[in-house]
Structures are given as C-alpha cells and as structure tokens.
Amino acid sequence: MITIRPTLQCSALVAIGLLALAGSPALALDYVFSDLGTISGPLAGTNALAMSINSHGQVAGISDTHAYRWNGETATALGTLPGGVASRVYGINDAGFSVGYIELDPSLDATTPVRYDGTTPTPLQVIGGETQMYGTIAWQINNQNQAVGEGWSNEVNYIRPLLWQEDTTVIELPTLGGLYGTAAAINDVGQVHGASNTANDEAVHATLWENGVAIDLGTLGGSYSSINDNNNLGQAVGASRLADDETWRATLWNGTTITELPSLGGTGGFAFAASINNLGVIVGQTEDGHAVLWKDGQVIDLNSYLPADLAAAGWVLNMGGGINDDGVIVGNAYRTLDLETVQFASFKLTPVPVPAAVWLFGTGLIGLAGLARRRMAMTS
C-alpha cells in the first residue's frame, strides 16, 4: 500500500531542489589563480603589485617604475606628465578612473597627485592651488570621481588629509586636533575614512569625515588606529594597536562600533585589513604574514589557493589588497631569492561559483534516498 505522506515528502524535497535551481545565490568554494603576468608573464621581475579592483574586474597597481591598469590579464602601463620620472596608482573606480601620484625629478622634492581618466593623466590640485607639492598622494576614488589622499601643508609644515572634487580642486579636511592626517577611503555617499592625530599629537586614531566634520573612531585599546578602506554601507577596515601598544590587529568599524577580526595566529605582531566590499567581505594580512579573507566571522588563509608548483618555488601570498562585490580578490606575493633579494608579484583569485542549488538539490536527493530505504524496509 502506498500512503500519501511519503509522496508529499518526496514532492516537497524535489520542489526545494527545483526552487533552489531557479534562483539561489552562488557559493564560492574554490578559486582560479592568476599571477596577472607578474611571475611568469611580461611583468615578471618588475615587482608589480596589484592594489585594488573595481566591479568590472579592472585592477590598479604599481611596479618599480610604472603604474599599471589590468583589463583581465592584459596590463597597460600608465605614463607620466612632463617632468615625471615614475607613476603610481592605488585606487580605481567603476569607470576605470584611477588615482595616485607622479614622481618628479628628485631635484624638485615634489610629487604631482594625479587622476588617470583611463590612461590619460590629469593633475590634481595641491594645497595652495598648484599641482606640485612634497608628499602629496591620492589614495582612492569613488564613483562620483571624488578622490581622497594626503598632502603637505606649508602652513602647518605637516601632512594633511585631502579631498579632491571631480573638477580636481582640493579641500583640506580637519584633523582630530593634531597636525597630521590622511584620508584613505571614500565611498559613493561621500563618507571619508582614514586617520589623524588627536589633540597635542598624543595619538593617531581612525577617523571618519562626514559633512566636513572629523569623528574619532577610537582604537582597540592602544594609541594608534588607522583605516584603509570603506564600503557604501559605511563599514570601514584597517588596523589598531591593542592595549600593550605593540600588537596590531586587523579591525572592522561598523559605524562607530569597533571589532577585532579573528587571526590565524603566528608570532608576528602586525595584522591589518586592506579592503572591504559592499557585502562586508574583507581581505588583508594576518600576523604570520599571510594574505587572508574574512567572511561570516571566519578567517581563511588565501595560500590555500596558491598552486603547488609556486608554493614549492617559495612563493607566499602575503596580502589581500582588494576585493570587489563579485568576490574577486587581488593582492601581493613574494619569495626570498637570497639573503639580500626579495621578489614581489601580484595575484588574482576568481571565485568558482558552486550554486547553492547543487547543495540543496543534493540534500534533497539524500533525503529521497533515505525515504526510499525506509519505505522499502516497511514493505519488506
């Protein structure tokens, strides 16, 4: 005799599987590794480093002498302005605009902060309205083409936090009361994060600039904290010293709430978070000098995805530098050739999506098999 209940159970399990196949998100369980041509390709030996990635997979980075922009696996060198001897870029937005600076002749003791509109360099203003000044760098750019960074002020004889508007004009941001400040990240709603000195330059604290006001985001107990990146939800990541004022920990700020990120352990005393996407997934480095991913409260060593032949050749993935909303990660690697020589390179990890439906449908099939076994046992 066939009863209706097992039939309904089987139908429900099949329906779950079919619904999952129709519209479930993907779960990345593996990654495809690429060295972006920096280990075995055309940029091998140039010490090229990937610094950030946009939503289209374009990557901004630097080498010994040139800034680069990668489209897929193809790297394009970004030139300089007249008088420039080297270029550097750090942040890239979804339009492919990247920011950094151009090194000028050493005799000038100055840099030109720059925005590359594609591959065309556009100089940004420095404090005072010119385009050349000691120590002036643009670190990041948002999708409104606003950029942030730092630059020298002759008025206070110190580095100050800066905001550039789309028309390249510069605004000096306030600090927390001290002389020094740097603006490292800007999201699409205009929130700026970085670090600045507190009153009397007694400490350096992670800082949020909102509506022109500097807000102290505190530390994990020590005298120093700093932010490297933010997302459109206002979350920010960086590093903070603990109460011993020696140990650094990777840190997440949710608004003004500060959280220490989990560690892989190790004997080193320095860990930091470099980038966060709009899903709250974070990459950076832990104390043992390994590139890591933080997701759902867990920490994953990205060296798990380093090809065995590269690991055998001495390569180590030491920093996750950027992650986009598709979960594609870029970062840096190194190997020690001898006591005096270290070689640097870049990597990209592209997630291989395994649909959640596969897991759910597989679970359904297991359930069906179990029901079948029980049914057979009942009728035998």
C-alpha positions in Angstrom: 0.0 0.0 0.0 1.2 3.5 -0.9 0.4 6.2 1.6 0.1 9.9 0.7 2.5 11.3 3.3 5.8 9.8 1.8 4.6 11.0 -1.6 4.1 14.6 -0.3 7.5 14.4 1.4 9.2 13.3 -1.8 7.4 16.1 -3.8 8.5 18.7 -1.3 12.1 17.7 -1.5 12.0 17.8 -5.3 10.3 21.2 -5.1 13.0 22.5 -2.8 15.7 21.4 -5.2 13.9 23.0 -8.2 13.3 26.2 -6.4 17.0 26.4 -5.5 18.0 25.8 -9.1 15.7 28.6 -10.1 17.1 31.4 -8.0 19.6 30.7 -5.3 22.9 32.7 -5.0 26.2 31.0 -5.7 28.6 29.8 -3.0 32.3 30.2 -3.8 34.1 27.0 -2.7 37.2 27.4 -4.8 39.2 30.0 -6.8 41.0 30.2 -10.1 44.5 31.6 -9.5 46.2 34.1 -11.8 49.6 35.9 -11.4 48.5 38.7 -13.7 51.6 38.1 -15.7 53.9 39.1 -12.8 55.5 35.8 -12.1 55.8 34.1 -15.5 54.5 36.7 -17.9 55.6 40.1 -19.3 55.8 41.8 -15.9 57.9 39.1 -14.3 60.8 40.7 -12.4 59.2 44.2 -12.3 57.9 43.8 -8.7 54.4 44.7 -9.9 51.8 44.9 -7.1 48.0 44.8 -7.5 46.4 47.4 -5.2 42.7 47.5 -6.0 39.9 46.1 -8.2 36.7 47.6 -9.5 33.3 45.9 -10.2 34.3 45.2 -13.8 37.5 43.4 -12.7 39.9 46.1 -13.8 42.9 46.3 -11.5 45.1 49.2 -10.5 48.7 48.6 -9.4 52.3 49.7 -9.4 55.7 48.4 -10.3 59.3 49.5 -9.9 58.7 52.5 -12.3 55.2 52.5 -13.7 51.6 52.4 -12.7 49.6 49.7 -14.4 45.9 49.0 -15.2 44.9 45.5 -15.9 41.9 44.6 -18.1 41.5 40.9 -17.5 45.0 39.6 -17.8 46.3 42.4 -20.0 48.3 45.1 -18.3 48.7 48.7 -19.7 51.5 50.9 -18.4 50.2 54.4 -17.4 52.5 57.2 -18.4 53.7 60.3 -16.6 53.3 64.1 -17.1 56.1 66.3 -18.4 58.9 66.2 -15.8 57.7 62.9 -14.3 60.1 60.0 -13.8 57.6 57.4 -12.4 53.9 56.8 -11.9 51.9 55.1 -9.1 48.2 54.3 -8.8 46.3 52.9 -5.8 42.5 53.2 -6.2 40.3 52.6 -9.2 36.5 53.3 -9.7 33.9 51.5 -11.8 34.5 53.9 -14.7 38.2 52.8 -14.8 39.5 56.1 -13.4 42.4 55.5 -11.1 44.3 57.8 -8.7 47.8 58.0 -7.3 50.8 60.3 -8.0 53.6 61.0 -10.4 57.1 61.2 -9.1 59.0 64.2 -10.3 62.7 64.7 -10.7 64.4 64.3 -7.3 65.8 67.8 -7.5 62.2 69.1 -7.2 61.5 67.2 -4.0 57.8 67.1 -5.0 55.1 64.9 -6.4 52.0 65.6 -8.6 48.8 63.9 -7.4 47.1 62.5 -10.4 43.9 61.0 -11.7 44.1 58.8 -14.8 40.9 59.1 -16.9 41.5 55.7 -18.5 45.2 56.1 -19.5 45.3 59.9 -19.6 46.8 61.6 -16.6 45.1 64.6 -15.1 46.9 66.5 -12.4 45.1 67.3 -9.2 45.5 70.4 -7.1 47.7 70.5 -4.1 47.2 72.7 -1.0 47.7 76.3 -2.3 46.2 75.6 -5.7 49.3 74.4 -7.7 49.8 70.9 -8.9 53.2 70.0 -7.4 54.0 69.6 -3.7 56.1 67.4 -1.5 54.4 64.2 -0.3 51.0 64.7 -2.0 49.3 61.4 -2.9 45.7 60.4 -3.9 44.8 57.1 -2.4 41.3 56.3 -3.5 38.5 57.4 -5.8 34.7 56.8 -5.7 32.2 56.5 -8.5 31.5 60.3 -8.4 35.1 60.8 -9.3 35.9 62.3 -5.9 39.3 61.3 -4.6 41.0 61.4 -1.2 44.6 61.3 0.0 47.2 63.4 1.8 49.5 66.3 1.1 52.0 68.7 2.6 50.8 72.0 4.1 53.3 74.8 4.2 51.1 76.5 6.7 51.5 73.8 9.4 54.5 72.0 8.0 52.8 68.7 8.1 50.9 66.1 6.0 47.2 66.8 6.0 44.1 64.8 4.9 42.7 65.9 1.5 39.6 65.6 -0.6 39.5 66.3 -4.3 36.3 67.1 -6.2 35.6 65.9 -9.7 36.9 69.1 -11.1 40.3 68.4 -9.5 40.0 71.2 -6.9 41.3 70.2 -3.4 39.8 70.6 0.1 41.9 70.3 3.2 40.0 68.2 5.8 40.2 68.9 9.6 42.0 66.6 11.9 41.1 65.4 15.4 43.1 68.3 16.8 46.7 67.3 15.9 48.9 68.2 13.0 48.9 65.0 10.9 46.1 63.3 9.0 45.5 61.1 5.9 42.3 60.3 4.1 42.5 56.8 2.7 39.0 55.9 1.5 35.8 57.5 0.2 32.6 55.7 -0.6 29.8 56.6 -3.0 27.8 58.6 -0.4 30.8 60.8 0.3 31.9 59.3 3.7 35.7 59.6 4.1 37.8 57.4 6.3 41.4 57.5 7.3 43.4 58.6 10.4 44.6 61.7 12.1 46.4 62.9 15.2 44.5 63.7 18.3 45.0 66.9 20.3 48.6 67.7 21.1 49.6 64.9 18.7 49.4 62.4 21.6 47.9 59.6 19.5 46.7 58.6 16.0 43.1 57.5 15.7 40.9 56.1 12.9 38.8 59.0 11.6 35.5 59.4 9.8 34.9 62.6 7.9 31.2 63.3 7.4 29.8 66.7 6.3 33.2 68.2 6.8 33.4 67.1 10.5 36.2 64.8 11.8 34.8 62.0 14.1 37.1 59.9 16.3 36.5 56.2 15.8 38.8 55.0 18.6 41.2 52.0 18.9 41.3 48.5 20.4 42.9 49.9 23.5 46.2 51.3 22.1 47.3 54.7 21.0 47.1 54.0 17.2 44.5 53.0 14.7 44.1 53.7 11.0 41.6 52.9 8.3 42.4 51.6 4.8 39.1 51.1 3.1 35.3 51.6 3.4 32.2 50.5 1.6 28.8 52.0 0.7 27.3 50.8 4.0 29.7 52.9 6.0 31.7 49.9 7.2 35.5 50.5 7.3 38.5 48.3 7.8 42.1 48.8 8.9 44.3 48.1 11.9 44.6 49.0 15.6 47.0 48.5 18.3 45.9 46.6 21.4 46.4 47.9 25.0 50.1 46.8 25.0 50.6 49.4 22.3 52.8 46.9 20.4 50.4 44.3 19.0 48.5 45.2 15.8 45.2 43.6 14.9 43.0 43.7 11.8 40.0 45.8 12.6 36.4 46.4 11.4 34.4 49.5 12.2 30.6 49.3 11.8 29.7 52.9 12.2 31.4 53.8 15.5 31.5 50.2 16.7 34.9 48.7 16.6 35.6 44.9 16.3 38.9 42.9 16.3 38.9 40.5 13.4 40.0 36.9 14.0 43.6 35.8 13.5 45.4 32.8 12.1 47.9 33.2 14.9 51.6 33.3 14.3 54.5 35.0 16.0 54.3 38.4 14.3 52.7 41.4 15.9 51.2 43.1 12.9 47.9 42.3 11.1 45.6 44.6 9.1 42.5 44.6 6.9 43.1 46.2 3.5 39.8 46.1 1.7 36.0 45.5 2.2 33.3 45.0 -0.4 29.7 46.0 -0.2 28.8 42.5 1.1 31.1 43.0 4.1 33.7 40.5 2.9 37.2 41.6 3.9 40.8 40.9 2.8 44.1 41.8 4.3 47.0 40.2 6.2 47.4 38.4 9.5 50.3 38.2 11.9 52.1 35.3 10.1 52.4 37.5 7.0 49.8 35.6 5.0 47.1 37.0 2.8 43.6 36.3 4.3 39.9 36.5 3.7 37.4 37.3 6.5 33.9 36.2 5.8 31.0 35.5 8.2 33.3 35.7 11.2 35.8 33.2 9.8 39.4 33.8 8.6 40.7 31.9 5.6 44.4 31.7 4.6 44.5 32.5 0.8 47.6 30.5 0.5 45.2 27.5 0.4 44.6 28.5 -3.3 48.3 29.0 -4.3 49.3 26.5 -6.9 51.6 23.8 -5.6 54.4 24.5 -8.0 54.5 28.2 -7.0 54.5 27.2 -3.3 57.3 24.8 -3.9 59.2 27.6 -5.7 59.0 29.6 -2.4 56.1 32.0 -3.3 53.9 33.2 -0.5 50.7 35.2 -0.8 51.3 37.9 1.8 48.5 40.5 1.3 44.9 40.6 0.0 44.8 44.1 -1.3 41.4 44.4 -2.9 38.0 42.6 -3.3 35.0 43.5 -5.4 31.4 42.6 -5.0 31.8 39.5 -7.2 34.3 38.2 -4.7 37.3 38.6 -7.0 40.4 39.2 -4.9 43.7 40.8 -5.9 46.8 41.1 -3.8 50.5 40.7 -3.5 53.0 37.8 -3.2 56.7 37.5 -2.6 59.6 35.0 -2.4 63.0 35.3 -1.0 65.7 34.5 -3.5 68.7 35.0 -1.2 69.7 37.0 1.9 69.6 40.3 0.0 66.9 39.7 -2.7 63.2 39.5 -2.4 61.0 39.3 -5.5 57.5 40.7 -5.5 54.5 39.8 -7.7 50.7 40.1 -7.8 47.9 37.6 -7.8 44.2 37.4 -8.6 41.7 34.9 -7.2 38.5 34.5 -9.1 35.8 32.5 -7.3 34.4 29.4 -9.0 30.7 29.5 -8.1 29.1 26.3 -7.0 25.4 27.1 -7.0 23.7 26.7 -3.6 21.1 24.8 -5.6 23.6 22.0 -6.1 23.9 21.6 -2.3 20.2 21.9 -1.7 19.3 19.6 -4.5 21.9 17.1 -3.3 20.4 17.3 0.1 17.0 16.6 -1.4 18.3 13.6 -3.2 19.9 12.3 0.0 16.5 12.8 1.7 14.8 10.9 -1.1 17.2 8.0 -0.8 16.5 7.9 2.9 12.8 7.9 2.4 13.1 5.1 -0.2 15.2 3.0 2.1 12.6 3.4 4.9 9.8 2.7 2.5 11.5 -0.5 1.4 12.1 -1.5 4.9 8.4 -1.0 5.8 7.2 -3.1 2.8 9.7 -5.9 3.1 
